[in-house]
Amino acid sequence: MASGLQIRQMHSFQVFRDVPPLRQFRRQKLLENRTIGLVPTMGALHEGHLSLIRQAAQDNTDVVVSIYVNPTQFGVNEDLSSYPRTWDADVQKLEELNNELSAAESAASGQPSRGRITAILAPTSKVMYPTLPPTSDPNGHGSFVTITPLATKLEGASRPVFFRGVATVCTKLFNIVTPDRVYFGQKDIQQCVIIKRMVKDFHIGTEVKIGPTVRESDGLAMSSRNVYLGARRRAVGLVLYRALKAAEDAFKSGKVSRSDILGAANRVTQDVLSEQQALPPSERVLYEVDYISLADPESLDELDVVDPSKGAILSGAVKMFPIEDPKSGEDCGLGSGAVPVRLIDNLILDPST
């Protein structure tokens, strides 16, 4: 199928591969005085994404969901080729969500009407990067958006091209869709801070709205990468959330120093790792902590002391190593346990009133 054609299938929404037909769609919505909420995704949709779409449907008459695995935010040695691509399942979830939104409106007679998913933008890389092939080389040629120093901190310290790729693709999506509002999840808190800064600094005419982190019942933050964990790594992967909760508890008990707050988190990660190292390879899960951060909510500068009137962002990342000695029939997750999984999470230390 030619990249410039709209995909012609029987959906409750339109699916676009290229920019001109999407812009024609957007112009018509403007003429009809309708509002657009954009939810950017890389597919492999889960409840976290769906919660953002529900929020967008509350705020706007029309919701556009982008599905595009953006190559420029993956480093040269990162997991672009193994990133889950689940188009059919994603479309089915979006259809089910539209049915849910319709049912909710019918049940709430007399209430303000809710929006719908009316378009998916699923571009090719040639559409998104029309003049040069996308590159993951930090010094590669191309047209990029960089937001420094925010993009060099935390995740950016170990993933030098990540936020350059995020800022670039989001700028492109905002230019293509020109949404009234865009929606991101708090789980990617550094991304949220960077996108807010980008929109402010470049006078981009959209409102950035942040939805809360959606978690599994045991607290694990939902992520498209969780499908790689399997049962063994899934259980131990809770270590990051537990560590952040311990740090949060220290703050709530009145601690404001970095050593007291992060000390509580580091004790959890160290104790769990020691327990795992004592187990045989057929039972254990090994990991390394990339960072646990206590940062200013706007600048992301590391804090020695939290100002209770400003609060702080607690965040962290751990790399779950591949399963060493999988047992016969063991649930090892997508990729048979051979794919390392990077987990990120955060908690907001709210300022005191």
N, C-alpha and C positions, 0 to 999 in steps of 0.2 A: 504493500500500500504506500502510495506517495506520502511523504511527510507533511505536505501542505494540506492534506484533506482531513476533514473531520471524520472520525470513526462513525459509521452509520450502523448503529445497533439499537435495539429496543430497550432503552433505559429510561428511568424517570429523570435523568439529567443528560445534558449534552457532554460529549467527550471530545476534547480538542487536542490535536497534536502540534499545531502550528499557531503562530501569533496572529496573523491577519483575521482569521475567522473568530478568534477569541476577542479581539478588539472590536469587531463588528457587534458581537454579542454584548460587550460592555457598553458600547455607545447606545444600543437599544435600551439597556437597563437605565442609563442616564436619562434618556428621553422619557422613560416611564416613571422617573422620579423614584427609582428603587435603589436600595443600598446593598453593597457587596461586602461580605466578610470573607477573607482569605485564610485558609488553614494550610500552610505549607507542610508537606510530609515527604518522606522517602518511601512511602508504601509500608508493607508489612504492618498494616493497621491493627491497633489494639485499643483497649478501652480508654487509654490516655488520649489517643487521637480523637476518639468518638466523643469524649467529654468536651474537647475543644470545639468540635463541630456543633454539638448541642448548644454551647455558649454562643457561638457565632449565629446560630439559627434564632436564638432569643434576641439578639441585637440587630439583626439585619433581615431584609426580605429575601436575599439570595446569598447562598454560600458557594464559594468556589474552593475545591480541594485540589491542590497540586500534588501529583505523585511523580517524583523524579529522583532517582539515586544519583546524587551530584558527585561526579568523580573528583572535582577539585578540592573537596574537603577530606579526601583520603590521602594519607601519605604514601610514599612509594612502596613501603613494605606493609601497608595496612590492608584491611579485609574487604576491599571493593568487590572483588570477584565472588566472594562468599557471602556478601550481604544479601539477606533474604529478599526475594522478589516474588510476590504473591498476588499478581494482578487479579486473577479470577476471584480469589477469596476477598480481596479488598473491595472489588466492585459489589460483591454480594453483601458485604457488611454495610456499604453505603446505601444500597437499595433497602436493606432492612431498617437502617436508621431513618431513611425518608418515610418508610411506612410508620415507624414509631412516631415521628414528628407529625404526620397526618392524623394519627389516632389521638395524639395528645391534644391537638387543636380541636378535634371533634368533641372530645370530652370536656373541653374548657370553653363551652359556648358563652359568648359575651366577653371573653377575654381577648386581649390583643393577639392578632394572628402571629404565628411563628413562621420563621423562614424555612426554606428548603435548600437542599443541595441541588443546585440547578446546573452546575458545570464541573467537570474534572479537566484539569490541564495536565496532560501527560506527554510532555515534549520529548523529542529525541535530543541527544547531545549536540547534533548538528544545528538544531534550532536554538539551543541555549548558548552554544559557543560557535557562532556562524563563521568567524573569520579564521580562527586558529583552533587546532585540536586542543581539548582541555589538558592541562598539565598539572601533575602533582609535584613537580620539581620546584623547590622554594625560589630558585632563580630562573624558572622557565618563563618564556615569553607569553604574553597574553594581556587582556584588559581585566584588572583585578581591583577590588575594593579592600583596603586595609584600614583597620581601626586599631591604632596603637595608642598607648601601651596596653590597652585592655586585652588585645588578642594574644599578647605574649605571656600572660600570666596563667597560672593554674593549668587547665587543659592545653593551653597554647605552648606551655614550656616543653611538653613532651610531644605535642602534635603541631609543629610549626606552621603547616599550611591549612590547618583545620578551619580556623575562623576567617582566614582570607577567603576560603572557598564558600563558607556560610554567608559571609557578608556579600560576596559577589553574586551568588545565586539568588539571595533574597532581594538584592537591588534589582536584578533582572526580573524576578517575579513581580515585585511591586510596580516596576515600570510597565510590564505587560498587562497586569490585571487592574492596576490603579484602584486598589480596594479602599473602602472607607475605613475598614479596621482589619488588622491582622492578629492572629492568635497563636501563641506559643505556650508551651508547658513549663512550669517552674522546675521540672526535673533537670532541664538544661539551663540552669540559672545563669551561667556565664554567657551563654548565647542570648538570653533575654536582655541582659545588661548591655551587651554589644549592639543588638538590634535597636534598642532604645536610643543608644548614643548615635548610631548611624542615622536613624530617622531624624533625630534632632539636628545633627551636624550638617546633613545634606538637605534639610528642609523638605523631606519627603512627606507628602500630604496624606498620611495614614495614621491611625491611632493604634498603638501597640497594646494589646491586652494579654495578660498573663493568667493562665489557668493553673489551679493547684496540681501538685504531683498526684497522679493516680497510682495507688498501690494495691498489691495483692493483699489477701486477708492477713498474712503474717508480716506485712510491712515492706516487702520487696517492691521497689519502684518498677512500674511497668516499662518495658523497653523492647524494641523489636529484636534486640540481640539476645533476649532471655531464652529464645528457642534453642540456643546452642548449649545451654547450661547442662541439661539433664538433671536427674534427681540428686545426685551426689553433690555436684557443684551448686545446684540450686539451694540446697540447705546451708552450705557453708557461705554462700554468697550474701547471706543476711548479715555477715560480719560488718559490712560498711554501715548499714542502717543502724545496727546495734551500737556501733562506735559513735555515730553522730548523735544518737539519742542519749548516750551517756554524757557526751559533751553538752548537749542541750540541758540535761538535768542539772549539770554542774552550774550552768548559767542561771537556771531558774532558782537554784538554791542560794544565789547571791554572789557566785564567783564571777569575776570580770577579767582576771588576768589570763593571758594566753597559756601560761604553763598549767594553770588549774583546769581550764576548759579543754584544751587539747590533750592534756595529760590523761584525762578520763577516757578520751577516744583511743589514744595510743595504747592504753592498758588493755582495752578490749581486743584490738587487732593483734597485739603481741601474744595475749593469752590464747586466743583461738588458734593462731599459727603454731604455737608451741604444742597445743593439743593435737593438731593435725600432723605435725612432724613426727610425733611419737607413734603414729599409726603405721601399719604396713601399707605399701604402695597400692594394694588392691582396695583399700578402704579410704585412703586419705585424699585431701584436696589441698594443693599448695597454691599460694598466691603471693603477690607482692603489693604493698601499698605504694601507689605512685605519689600521692600527697593527701594530707588532711589539712584543710585551710580554715583560718578564721580571718575574714576579710571585711573591709568596708563595703557597705551595700552599693555604693556608686562607683568608687574608684577601683575596687577590688584589691587595694593595697592591704598587705597583711597587717594585722593589729596586734600590738603588745597588750593593750588594754581595751576592752569594749566600753564605749560610751553608752550608758544605758538609754540615753535620750535618742540615740541613732540606731542602736541595735547592730547586727552583723549578719553575715552569711557564713554558715558552716557548710563546707562542701568537701568532697573527697572522691578519690578514684582508686580502685583496686583492679589489678589484672589477675584473672583466674587462669592458672596454667592448664594445659590439656590434661585430661585424665591419664594417669600413668599406666594402670594395669586393669583395664575394664574387665568385669566379670561377664561370663556368658549370659546373654539375655538382659544385661543391665541397661536401664534407661540412661543413655549417654547424651541425649539431645541431638539436634540437627548437626551433622558433621561427625557423628560417632565419637564425640568428645575430643576430637583432635584440634578443634579451633579454639585458640585462646580467646577469652571473653573479658572485655574491659567494662566494668560496672562503674557508673557514676551516680552520685546522689547528693542531696543537700537538704538542709533545714534552715529556715529563717529564724534568727533570734530577734524577735520583735522588740522594738523600742518600748520602754516603759511609758505609760500615759501620765 
